[in-house]
Amino acid sequence: MKWYFVRHGEIPSNVRKIYAGCSEEGLTARGWQQAREAAEGLACFEIGNIYTSPLKRAVQTAEIIGGFLNKQPATEENFKEMRLGPWEGMREEEIKRKYPEEWRTWNTRPAELVFAGRETLEELQGRLLNGLEKIKSKSDGKGILVVTHVAIIRVLLLHAQKMDLNHYRMIPVQNGEIFEIDDELLSYRVRKR
């Protein structure tokens, strides 16, 4: 079985370099176009079910793709973006100024950042894997599409490649980008520290 992961289309916060977190922003015009292009890119694959983060930008992207593929997306809480605590809605420069130590850790050793109100990368990866197990049990054997966010896709790719979460910042994930992963790569468990 194949898994397909798509990052939602562009939103205003992506353009302005703001940590959107769990905000309910909708897609920009470019974001709508990216979602249509992702739908066209997915048309050649056999997809059984579509799941999406419940955040507006992901739902809009999933609905565009679902309309193209004649599939109705279902929401799944486990695919929501990372909880960012006090960083939510802040510009990168503002975070760097207000939280210099935490910002340095985030940019050099992101898996080690522990911060009140903020989800760790390990917690995020655990939530993601729980969500994948939950929906896999409902699968008909066809491919599963998940429309989600940058942090989810990064921790997923690190898990599939058996790489340390501290490589998080090195994984490029563009808006509307499609990632295909074989089920076998997702089958092992994350080792606890």
C-alpha positions in Angstrom: 0.0 0.0 0.0 1.1 3.6 -0.7 0.7 6.7 1.3 0.5 10.1 -0.2 1.1 13.2 1.8 0.4 16.8 0.5 1.2 20.0 2.3 -1.7 22.4 2.1 -1.5 25.3 -0.4 0.0 28.7 0.4 -1.6 31.0 3.1 -0.9 34.6 3.9 1.3 33.6 6.9 3.6 31.5 4.6 4.2 34.6 2.5 4.8 36.9 5.5 7.1 34.3 7.4 4.7 34.0 10.3 4.3 30.8 12.4 0.7 30.1 11.6 0.3 27.1 13.9 -3.3 26.2 14.4 -4.7 29.4 12.9 -7.7 29.2 10.6 -6.3 31.0 7.6 -7.6 30.2 4.2 -5.6 29.7 1.0 -4.2 32.5 -1.1 -5.0 32.6 -4.9 -1.6 30.9 -5.3 -2.6 28.3 -2.7 -5.7 27.4 -4.6 -3.6 26.9 -7.7 -1.1 24.7 -5.8 -4.0 22.6 -4.6 -5.3 22.2 -8.2 -1.8 21.2 -9.4 -1.5 18.7 -6.6 -4.9 17.2 -7.6 -3.6 16.8 -11.2 -0.4 15.2 -9.9 -2.4 12.7 -7.9 -4.8 11.7 -10.7 -2.6 8.9 -11.9 -2.5 7.1 -8.5 -5.0 4.7 -7.1 -6.3 6.5 -4.0 -9.0 5.0 -1.8 -9.4 7.5 1.0 -8.5 11.1 1.6 -7.9 12.4 5.2 -7.1 16.0 6.2 -6.1 18.1 9.1 -9.2 20.0 10.3 -7.5 23.4 9.9 -9.1 25.5 7.1 -6.1 25.6 4.8 -5.8 21.8 4.8 -9.5 21.3 4.4 -9.7 23.7 1.4 -6.7 21.9 -0.2 -8.3 18.5 0.5 -11.6 19.6 -0.9 -10.0 20.8 -4.2 -8.1 17.5 -4.5 -11.2 15.4 -3.5 -13.3 17.2 -6.0 -10.8 16.4 -8.8 -10.5 12.7 -7.6 -14.3 12.4 -6.9 -13.5 11.5 -3.2 -14.9 13.1 0.0 -12.1 14.0 2.5 -12.5 13.1 6.2 -10.9 15.1 8.9 -8.4 13.7 11.4 -7.3 15.6 14.5 -3.9 13.8 14.6 -2.9 15.6 11.3 -3.2 19.1 12.7 -0.2 21.4 12.6 2.2 21.4 15.5 1.1 23.3 18.6 3.4 26.3 18.9 2.4 27.8 22.2 3.5 31.5 22.5 5.2 31.4 19.0 1.8 31.1 17.3 1.1 34.0 15.0 4.6 35.5 15.5 7.1 36.5 12.8 10.4 34.7 12.7 12.3 37.9 13.5 10.0 38.6 16.5 10.6 35.1 17.9 14.3 35.5 17.5 14.3 38.7 19.4 11.9 37.6 22.2 13.1 34.0 22.6 16.8 34.0 21.6 17.9 30.8 23.4 14.8 28.9 22.3 15.2 30.2 18.8 18.9 29.0 18.7 17.8 25.6 20.0 15.0 25.4 17.4 17.5 26.2 14.6 20.3 23.9 15.7 18.8 21.1 17.8 15.0 21.3 17.2 14.2 17.9 18.9 15.6 19.3 22.1 13.3 22.3 22.3 11.0 21.9 25.3 8.8 24.9 26.0 5.5 25.4 28.0 2.5 25.2 25.7 4.6 24.0 22.7 4.5 20.5 21.3 7.9 18.8 21.0 8.9 17.1 17.8 8.7 13.7 19.6 5.2 14.4 20.8 4.2 15.5 17.3 5.7 12.4 15.7 3.8 10.2 18.2 0.5 11.9 17.4 1.1 11.5 13.7 1.9 7.8 14.0 -1.2 7.2 16.1 -3.3 8.9 13.4 -1.7 6.8 10.7 -2.5 3.6 12.6 -6.1 4.7 13.2 -6.8 5.4 9.5 -4.8 2.4 8.2 -7.2 0.1 10.0 -10.0 1.5 7.8 -8.1 1.1 4.5 -9.4 -0.8 1.6 -5.8 -1.6 0.4 -5.7 1.3 -2.0 -3.5 4.3 -1.5 -4.3 6.7 1.4 -3.9 10.5 0.9 -3.3 12.8 3.8 -3.4 16.6 3.4 -1.5 18.2 6.2 1.2 20.6 7.3 4.9 21.1 7.1 5.8 19.9 10.6 3.8 16.7 10.2 5.4 15.9 6.8 8.9 16.6 8.1 8.6 14.3 11.2 7.0 11.7 8.9 9.9 11.8 6.4 12.4 11.6 9.2 10.6 8.6 10.7 10.5 6.8 7.3 14.2 7.4 6.7 15.0 6.4 10.3 16.7 9.8 10.9 17.1 11.7 14.1 14.4 14.4 14.7 17.2 17.0 15.0 17.4 16.9 11.2 13.9 18.5 11.1 15.0 21.9 9.7 16.9 20.2 6.8 13.8 18.7 5.2 12.3 21.0 2.5 8.6 20.8 2.1 6.9 23.2 -0.3 3.2 24.2 -0.3 1.2 21.8 -2.5 4.1 19.3 -2.7 3.3 15.6 -2.9 5.3 12.9 -1.0 4.8 9.2 -1.8 5.8 6.7 0.9 5.6 2.9 0.9 3.7 1.4 3.9 6.8 -0.7 4.9 8.7 2.5 5.7 6.1 3.5 8.2 5.7 0.2 9.9 8.4 0.4 12.5 8.0 2.2 15.9 9.8 5.3 17.0 12.4 4.4 19.6 12.0 6.3 22.9 15.0 8.1 24.3 
